[in-house]
């Protein structure tokens, strides 16, 4: 299938290659496509099933856009962001909660359920909740640098997903501005999640109420991810076009958030005695990596849905 059959497409200097689409039986096995997707069986399934077509298109987009590499970049800067943010949070809490041990414990309980491993570390050392002007300044500057890098990386990854030409991507100033907005949104959402957990612990709510709170947390995650898909890119998808991936990523991210501590503990339990803090790093970056993969895979699913609907991404690129 040549470029003319796909309408007007624009590529960045890194050629994303041709998307794998269902092709006529007489053409099966031809063209620079993924070998397993060109088999008669796979092509027949894609022609018969929309779900299979979108699934294969998502995996093919992940390959062509090097989204695995982009997820690794997001994992690195996400990891570098969490530690200084924890330093900032504990320092501020140390100032505010210095003489309130009961509220300190509630905050620790919230961290236990929302931040794998680090919540446990904070619980093991409540004295970490102390105030320091120097620590606050260092934490803020480091967190600002690394989190800005993470959000710029996310914008580049989403532009790759939508195959935006490099000359049509947002400039440096706009990217940084969007990154700062993203930081504020994510920070507010995380504070909200901790507040929800803290209120649940304080009120000693029953199982049904906890499920309701879990659903509320999931809804917040879906809205945040939808906003990132909608605004942190030089493409112009509509809300309707980003919602499918946002729902999928929001649900999975909520599950990872709720069960992240158990997942990371399983990864690190055998290594802790031997490697000490290295096990902490391994477990935390694994958790962040799973979240990054989830978000970018969901973005690829949105693109695959548009490919199936329109046969190209031109409408989103040129809106």
C-alpha positions in Angstrom: 0.0 0.0 0.0 1.6 3.3 -1.1 1.4 6.7 0.4 -1.1 7.9 -2.1 -3.6 5.4 -0.8 -3.4 7.0 2.6 -4.1 10.6 1.6 -1.8 13.4 2.6 0.6 12.3 5.3 3.5 14.2 6.8 6.5 12.5 8.4 9.1 13.8 10.7 12.8 13.1 9.7 12.3 9.8 11.5 10.1 7.9 9.0 7.4 6.2 11.0 6.8 3.7 8.2 3.6 2.5 6.8 0.9 1.5 9.3 -0.2 -2.1 9.0 -3.8 -2.2 7.7 -5.9 -5.0 6.4 -5.1 -5.6 2.8 -6.7 -7.5 -0.1 -5.9 -11.3 -0.2 -4.0 -10.8 -3.5 -1.6 -8.4 -1.7 -1.0 -10.4 1.5 2.6 -10.8 2.4 3.7 -7.7 0.4 5.2 -4.4 1.5 7.4 -3.4 4.4 5.1 -4.6 7.2 5.4 -6.6 10.4 5.8 -10.3 9.3 3.2 -11.7 11.7 0.6 -9.2 10.7 0.9 -10.2 7.0 -0.2 -13.8 7.5 -3.5 -14.8 5.9 -4.9 -15.6 9.3 -4.2 -12.3 10.9 -5.4 -10.3 7.9 -8.6 -12.3 7.8 -9.2 -11.7 11.5 -8.6 -8.0 11.1 -11.1 -7.8 8.2 -13.7 -9.6 10.3 -13.2 -8.0 13.7 -12.8 -4.3 14.5 -11.4 -5.2 17.9 -8.6 -7.3 16.3 -7.9 -4.6 13.8 -7.5 -2.0 16.5 -5.4 -4.3 18.7 -3.0 -5.1 15.8 -2.9 -1.4 14.8 -2.0 -0.4 18.3 0.9 -2.9 18.5 2.1 -1.8 15.0 2.0 1.9 16.1 4.0 1.1 19.2 6.6 -0.5 17.0 6.8 2.2 14.4 6.7 5.2 16.8 9.4 3.7 19.1 7.0 4.2 22.0 8.9 1.7 24.1 11.9 4.0 24.0 9.6 7.0 24.8 8.2 5.1 27.8 11.7 4.4 29.1 12.4 8.2 28.9 9.2 9.0 30.8 10.1 6.3 33.4 13.5 7.8 34.0 12.4 11.4 34.5 9.3 10.2 36.4 11.6 8.4 38.8 13.9 11.5 39.1 10.8 13.6 39.9 9.3 11.5 42.7 12.2 11.7 45.1 12.5 15.5 45.2 8.7 15.8 45.3 8.7 13.5 48.3 11.4 15.7 49.9 9.3 18.8 49.2 6.1 17.2 50.6 7.7 15.9 53.7 9.5 19.2 54.4 6.2 21.2 54.0 4.4 18.7 56.2 7.2 19.0 58.7 6.5 22.7 59.0 2.8 22.4 59.1 2.4 19.3 61.2 5.3 19.6 63.6 3.1 19.3 66.7 0.3 17.2 65.4 1.4 13.5 65.5 -2.1 12.2 64.8 -2.4 14.1 61.5 1.1 13.1 60.6 0.1 9.5 60.9 -3.0 10.0 58.7 -0.8 11.6 56.0 1.6 8.6 56.2 -1.3 6.2 55.8 -2.4 8.1 52.7 1.2 7.8 51.3 1.2 4.1 52.0 -1.7 3.5 49.7 -0.7 5.9 46.9 3.1 5.7 46.6 4.6 2.2 46.5 7.7 1.6 48.6 8.2 5.3 49.5 5.0 5.2 51.6 6.5 2.3 53.5 9.8 4.1 53.9 8.0 7.1 55.3 6.0 4.9 57.7 9.3 3.3 58.9 10.8 6.7 59.6 8.1 9.2 60.7 10.9 11.6 61.7 11.3 12.3 58.0 8.4 14.7 58.5 10.6 17.6 59.5 11.0 21.1 58.0 14.1 22.5 56.4 14.3 25.6 54.2 17.4 24.2 52.4 15.7 20.9 51.7 12.6 22.7 50.4 14.6 24.8 48.0 16.7 21.9 46.7 13.6 19.7 46.3 11.6 22.3 44.5 14.3 23.1 42.0 15.2 19.5 41.3 11.5 18.5 41.0 10.8 21.4 38.6 13.7 20.4 36.4 12.9 16.7 36.2 9.2 17.0 36.0 9.5 19.5 33.2 11.7 17.1 31.4 9.1 14.3 31.9 6.2 16.4 30.5 8.2 17.6 27.6 9.1 13.9 26.9 5.4 13.1 27.1 4.6 15.8 24.5 7.2 14.4 22.1 5.9 10.9 22.6 2.3 12.0 21.8 3.5 13.9 18.8 5.2 10.7 17.6 2.0 8.8 18.1 0.1 11.3 15.9 3.1 11.4 13.5 3.5 15.2 13.7 6.2 16.6 11.4 9.0 18.0 13.5 8.6 21.5 12.0 5.0 21.5 13.0 5.6 20.7 16.6 5.3 23.2 19.4 8.3 25.4 20.1 10.4 25.4 23.3 8.5 28.0 25.1 5.1 26.4 24.5 6.4 23.0 25.4 7.7 24.3 28.8 4.5 26.2 29.4 2.4 23.1 28.8 4.8 21.1 31.0 4.2 23.5 33.9 0.4 23.3 33.5 0.7 19.5 33.5 2.8 19.6 36.6 0.2 21.6 38.4 -2.6 19.3 37.3 -0.8 16.1 38.3 0.2 17.7 41.6 -3.3 18.7 42.4 -4.6 15.3 41.5 -2.1 13.5 43.7 -3.0 15.8 46.6 -6.6 15.0 46.0 -5.9 11.2 45.9 -4.0 11.4 49.2 -6.8 13.5 50.7 -9.4 10.9 49.6 -7.4 8.1 51.2 -6.8 10.2 54.4 -10.5 10.9 54.7 -11.4 7.3 54.2 -8.9 6.3 57.0 -10.2 9.0 59.3 -13.8 8.0 58.8 -13.2 4.3 58.9 -15.5 3.8 56.0 -17.0 0.4 55.1 -16.0 -1.7 52.1 -18.8 -0.3 49.9 -17.7 3.2 50.6 -14.1 2.3 49.8 -15.2 0.9 46.4 -17.0 4.2 45.8 -13.9 6.2 46.7 -11.8 3.9 44.4 -14.2 4.7 41.6 -13.9 8.4 42.3 -10.1 8.1 42.2 -10.4 6.3 38.9 -12.6 9.0 37.4 -10.0 11.7 38.4 -7.3 9.6 36.7 -9.4 9.3 33.5 -10.0 13.1 33.4 -6.4 13.8 33.9 -5.2 11.4 31.2 -7.8 12.7 28.8 -6.6 16.2 29.4 -3.0 15.2 28.7 -4.0 13.4 25.5 -6.0 16.4 24.4 -3.6 19.3 25.2 -0.1 17.9 25.6 0.5 17.4 21.9 0.8 19.6 18.7 -2.0 17.5 17.2 -5.6 18.5 17.8 -7.7 15.5 18.7 -11.2 16.0 20.0 -12.3 15.0 23.4 -14.3 12.1 21.8 -11.2 10.9 20.1 -9.1 10.7 23.3 -11.7 9.3 25.7 -11.3 5.6 24.7 -7.6 5.5 25.5 -8.1 7.7 28.6 -10.7 5.4 30.1 -8.4 2.3 29.5 -5.3 4.0 30.9 -7.3 5.6 33.8 -8.7 2.2 34.9 -5.3 0.4 34.7 -3.5 3.3 36.4 -5.9 3.2 39.2 -5.4 -0.5 39.7 -1.6 0.1 39.6 -2.0 2.9 42.1 -4.0 0.7 44.5 -2.0 -2.4 44.2 1.4 -0.8 43.3 2.8 -1.4 46.8 2.1 -5.1 46.6 3.6 -5.3 43.1 6.7 -3.5 44.0 7.1 -5.5 47.3 7.0 -8.7 45.3 9.7 -7.4 43.0 12.0 -6.3 45.8 11.4 -8.7 48.6 14.2 -11.1 47.6 16.7 -8.4 46.7 16.3 -6.1 49.7 18.9 -7.8 52.0 21.5 -8.1 49.2 21.1 -4.8 47.4 19.5 -2.6 50.0 18.4 0.7 48.5 19.0 -0.6 44.9 16.0 -2.8 45.4 14.0 0.3 46.2 15.1 1.9 43.0 14.4 -1.2 41.0 10.9 -1.6 42.4 9.9 2.1 42.0 11.1 2.5 38.5 9.3 -0.7 37.5 6.1 0.7 38.9 6.6 4.0 37.1 7.5 2.1 33.9 4.2 0.2 34.0 2.3 3.5 34.3 4.3 5.0 31.4 3.7 2.0 29.1 0.0 2.0 30.0 -0.4 5.7 29.1 1.5 5.5 25.8 -0.2 2.2 24.8 -3.6 3.9 25.4 -2.5 6.8 23.2 -1.5 4.3 20.4 -5.0 2.8 20.7 -6.6 6.2 20.1 -4.5 6.6 17.0 -5.4 3.1 15.8 -9.1 3.9 16.2 -8.7 7.0 14.1 -6.7 5.0 11.5 -9.6 2.5 11.2 -12.2 5.3 11.0 -10.5 7.7 8.6 -7.7 5.7 6.9 -5.1 8.3 8.0 -4.3 10.8 10.8 -4.5 13.8 8.5 -7.7 15.1 10.2 -6.0 15.2 13.6 -2.8 16.6 12.3 -4.4 19.4 10.3 -7.3 20.4 12.6 
